[in-house]
């Protein structure tokens, strides 16, 4: 587990900053419902650094508790976030989007009001609050806890008002996602010379560049989904075999769940290909031409094909959600579990069991990809959760480039964001029942690898913590939508619901460039330079990777991966087998369908 301890704050501590004026000045509070404050309080609120479109709804002076010493300041609720602004502190213009004092509305998991011995949970705008709160507790979904106490002396109405404003704003944020990302122009930046820090894979040129980088000469960039008329959950562009026509792809993809047919995820330098796809429609009745097209895409020019049932031996989405809820309850500062029982309670959450299962499965698939030249196909019914997790882990195990800071960000952008992982739904942003933090499970898996092979990763655990915290920050669209189509429609790339691509007003006229939109990878707007330096692992040794890790008995491949992984892998797998019960190879043939689970189809 990589959160660093029980009840700790998981934001990187910000640098001390000299007081300075906020970003927006008096215009930032026009139209707000904030009561008329006294002059010095008004100046404090105006200096809070509101973003364009952000309005202060209510505020109240208070004291942040749980710290030594307690911190006096002002609790401010806007239509984007809840901020506790300490006296004398001003938001930095260099990092305008967030600070350790911010709680995004979508990040609030539970809100409690306390008065004496009474404690009330406020879930919705209709929640009754029959007393003036002496203290409120804001429980963040990122394990943080904000305790603010209100002093008597004429400020009670403001305490009540800011509490109910938080309830109302939180409900509206979850229902309508009112604040849906900030553009470059709103952040005071120009798009003319600005290049995204990480390729967002929103253009065919980005995909072609990545294809050439991987050396996938037998694959091409398909434009068949350019208007999202094949699948709205797929990216506009993806890789398909060179000899497969777009007309064949369109027909073949129709036989897969949500239109997510087989496509290339990663090309191994030794020649193997890792593919991913959704499940087959049981009611589908493909003709012979469609069957041949599907077989051609699965084979990808190889004579050996392995079809992997992704969900075999992995937890269900409900299991992941339940384990995460238990883990959150255990790690919150107000947990009632005794210290001597804490490790046993941690084991009882099964969160670590699921991490072991994912790492074991990924290591098995990595051996399949690297042991000989073949096509390995990951098949999951929805193709939007564990396929991305396993594909990402396999690349981390097998490709040094994926373990660099830029490479890992590109990996997440390709296998999670562009591939259509339903971030908003899985993190509970839509109110749907399919909540399960699969992406956070992946980050914990990565942290475990980082602990075992610290010299092989260019990024540090501070970077993983920043990415974990950024999942629930609503200032970019990266994690605010479920599909590339929703993300593009919100940013103005698409014309309403017609699914037709139309250049925005701020777009360059040439090419198929997209509307400039901030992404989660714009770290300099959220973190200072000193904090970003902590993203780098000082123990990283790029020269530590040998040309080949495979033993001499293996032939056909010579590709770099984690040094000594073949030796370490056998040791790790032996430990995993001891930690988690596993069916023996003999039992596999008795209990599983040999045509679907890690079996050679050809």
C-alpha angles and dihedrals in degrees: 000000000000107000092101103238147328118311096354126141112252100203116100107251109257123233120258109265133198114244113266138164119278125254101255110032121201093333091071093072100044111129094016123137093228113137119244105276132196116274100259091046091049090054090051093052094046090053092058091100102239117197122233108285093018115122130192108236101180142341140190135183113249148145124257108229131199092057131100106256104018114246121231119210145107129299109217127189119198133170088264109037150349113249131189106205114196118220110273095013121122129188114254118243088216093063105028101157103067149347137187088269093062127097111186111220091238089053094059109104100174136005122201131184119206132196118167107309093343119100123178129185112220110209106160142010090268093057111125119236108184098177141049105260117240090191138006127205119208112196112201123211086229091066095261123132125204117196117187123179124200123215124221122241109099097318097096096101091053091051091053092045097051091047094054091042089058090051092050096043092047092053093048091047093053093046103042105014087225097184103053107171137309123252126223093255091053090052090056094253132123124231098207099090099012118113121192110257088230125029105257093205092229094128133057088238090061091052093046091051091050091047092054091046090057092045093234096159094161091060135071138194110261120213094191093110096042091120094037091244093130097049130343091206093058123079118258089251134032141158123271133167112286094236095051114098122224090238090058091048092052092053096041095048089056089072093060130081110275089354092286102145128173116298136156118278100172138353114217114222089235093061106266121124128216113208133181132201144158128255124283119259106248092211092050118119107193120188123229093268092054091048091051090049092051092048090049092052093046093048093046090192094310127119092211119065127178118193113203122202097219097200095052108117092358126111122258122247089257090053092052092048093049092048092050093050090052090047093051092049089050096049100044115107092242094055113142095210113117117241094243090053097044099095091048090050090049091054089049092060089067089215091124090046089058092048090053091049092052094047092047092050092047092050090052091051091046089057090050091053097045102036095072141348108279146121114266115193123197110207123192124160095241097023090210107094125030094019088065092044095051095040090052094047092048090054091047089053095045109030123059090199090064090058094059120093095249093039094053093049089050089049092054091046092052103037098036114018101034092034091061106250104178096238096165095050096041092050093049098253095131099044090239122142096240094087115150126141096224092154091054088050087055092051090052090051089053090050090054091054090047090056092050097044106025095161094055099063124075092199127068135221088263088066091051089050091050091050090047091052092045093059089080099037109110099203095097134039095231095100099014098084137050101222140027088244093057090046093050094045092052093049092051099255093122132049108244111286098331092100088223118135113237124176114244125234093259096047125109111250095229124082126349097298115157131232108283107255130168116248133198087261091071090095095162090072092056105029134042123242090256091055093047089054087062089062088075120084108231090203094057113126112189091184091058094084114093123214092253134011096185119109118247094255091068116084136188097041135074109168132142121246136149103330113255091006093139089061095037092044094060090049092047093048090050090054091047091052090053093047097047127033111245135189112249120242090252091056092050092071091050101046106032139062104251091207096063111027117072089314131140110245093188 
